[in-house]
Amino acid sequence: MISSRNLLLAIAAACFAMLGAGMYIQHVVGLLPCPLCVIQRYLFLGIAAGCLLGAFMDRPKLGAGLGLLSALGGVGVAVKHLYVLAHPGLSCGIDPLETSLNKIFTAEYLPFMFQADGLCEDATEPFFGMPIPQWALVWFVIYSLALIWVLARRRK
């Protein structure tokens, strides 16, 4: 059976892979991230940070709990993003959310990753058969279930 530490490390690695996929989509495919995409990037980073904290501090339940909070937040943001895509005319483009996100220090020092310049409606193009927000939702749900499993299991 897989240990909690190994599972947390695997989840963290998968989150970093998701961030890498986002960088690929942004810089190679040319699809700019919208404010909701950037929030999802922060949440993937939050999951990874929580999992790494739990794995390396030998406190798997603490790390899983922190990661789970980010994963559940990610589920909510991804559902909101899919709602925007399903209702043309709604936008999360140039608005106060984008302006405030672009003023966070991470967006100022790492604009290649955290600057929101795109429109939410542009995320409809399928990436391996599904829109990007739908992929994010699938992964947030998978991470949530895995982290709930870490929280529910007995420590051996």
C-alpha positions in Angstrom: 0.0 0.0 0.0 1.3 3.5 -0.8 2.4 5.6 2.1 0.8 9.0 2.8 4.2 10.6 2.3 4.6 9.1 -1.2 1.1 10.0 -2.2 1.6 13.6 -1.0 4.9 13.8 -3.0 3.1 12.3 -6.1 0.3 14.9 -5.8 2.8 17.7 -5.5 4.7 16.5 -8.6 1.4 16.2 -10.5 0.5 19.8 -9.5 3.9 21.0 -10.8 3.2 19.1 -14.0 -0.2 20.9 -14.3 1.6 24.3 -13.8 4.1 23.2 -16.5 1.2 22.3 -18.8 -0.2 25.8 -18.2 3.1 27.3 -19.2 3.1 25.2 -22.3 -0.4 26.2 -23.3 0.5 29.9 -22.6 3.9 30.2 -24.2 3.8 27.5 -26.9 0.2 27.3 -27.9 -0.3 31.1 -27.3 -3.4 31.0 -25.2 -3.2 33.8 -22.6 -4.4 33.0 -19.1 -7.6 34.7 -17.8 -8.0 35.8 -14.2 -9.8 32.5 -13.3 -6.9 30.5 -14.9 -4.4 32.4 -12.8 -6.4 31.8 -9.6 -6.4 28.1 -10.5 -2.6 28.3 -10.9 -2.3 29.7 -7.4 -4.5 26.9 -6.1 -2.4 24.2 -7.8 0.6 25.8 -6.2 -1.2 25.8 -2.8 -2.0 22.1 -3.2 1.7 21.3 -4.0 2.9 23.5 -1.1 0.6 21.8 1.4 1.5 18.3 0.2 5.3 19.1 0.4 4.8 20.6 3.8 3.0 17.4 5.0 5.5 15.1 3.3 8.7 16.7 4.6 7.5 17.7 8.1 6.2 14.2 8.6 2.8 15.6 9.3 0.8 14.1 6.4 -2.6 15.0 7.8 -1.7 18.7 8.2 -0.4 18.8 4.7 -3.4 16.9 3.3 -5.7 19.3 5.1 -4.0 22.4 3.7 -3.9 20.8 0.2 -7.5 19.8 0.5 -8.6 23.4 1.2 -6.8 24.5 -2.0 -8.2 21.6 -4.0 -11.8 22.4 -2.9 -11.2 26.1 -3.8 -9.9 24.9 -7.2 -13.1 22.9 -7.7 -15.1 26.0 -7.0 -13.1 28.2 -9.4 -13.1 25.6 -12.1 -16.9 25.3 -11.8 -17.2 29.1 -12.0 -15.0 29.1 -15.1 -17.1 26.4 -16.8 -20.2 28.4 -15.9 -18.7 31.4 -17.7 -18.0 29.3 -20.7 -21.5 27.9 -20.8 -23.1 31.4 -20.6 -21.7 33.5 -23.5 -21.7 37.2 -22.6 -20.4 36.7 -19.1 -16.8 37.7 -18.8 -14.0 37.7 -16.4 -11.7 39.6 -18.7 -10.6 43.1 -18.1 -12.3 43.8 -14.8 -11.4 44.6 -11.2 -10.5 40.9 -10.6 -7.9 41.1 -13.3 -6.6 44.4 -12.2 -6.2 43.2 -8.6 -4.6 39.9 -9.6 -2.0 41.7 -11.7 -0.9 43.8 -8.7 0.0 40.9 -6.5 3.7 40.7 -6.1 3.9 37.3 -7.8 2.3 38.7 -10.9 4.7 41.6 -10.9 7.9 39.4 -10.3 6.7 36.4 -12.3 4.5 37.8 -15.0 5.2 34.9 -17.4 3.3 32.7 -15.0 0.8 34.8 -12.9 -0.2 37.8 -15.1 -3.8 37.6 -16.3 -4.1 38.9 -19.8 -6.6 36.6 -21.5 -10.3 36.3 -21.7 -12.2 33.4 -20.0 -14.2 32.8 -23.2 -11.0 31.9 -25.1 -10.6 28.6 -23.0 -13.2 26.8 -25.1 -10.7 25.3 -27.5 -10.4 21.6 -26.6 -7.1 20.4 -25.3 -6.9 16.6 -25.7 -10.7 16.6 -26.1 -11.8 18.8 -23.2 -11.7 22.5 -22.5 -8.9 23.5 -20.2 -11.2 24.5 -17.2 -12.7 21.0 -17.5 -9.3 19.4 -17.2 -8.6 21.6 -14.2 -11.8 20.5 -12.6 -11.0 16.8 -13.2 -7.6 17.2 -11.6 -8.9 19.2 -8.6 -11.5 16.5 -7.9 -8.8 13.8 -8.2 -6.6 15.7 -5.8 -9.5 16.3 -3.4 -10.4 12.6 -3.3 -6.7 11.6 -2.8 -6.3 14.1 0.0 -9.5 13.0 1.7 -8.1 9.5 1.6 -4.9 10.6 3.3 -7.0 12.3 6.0 -9.2 9.4 6.5 -6.7 6.6 6.7 -5.1 5.4 9.9 -1.4 6.1 10.3 0.8 3.1 10.2 
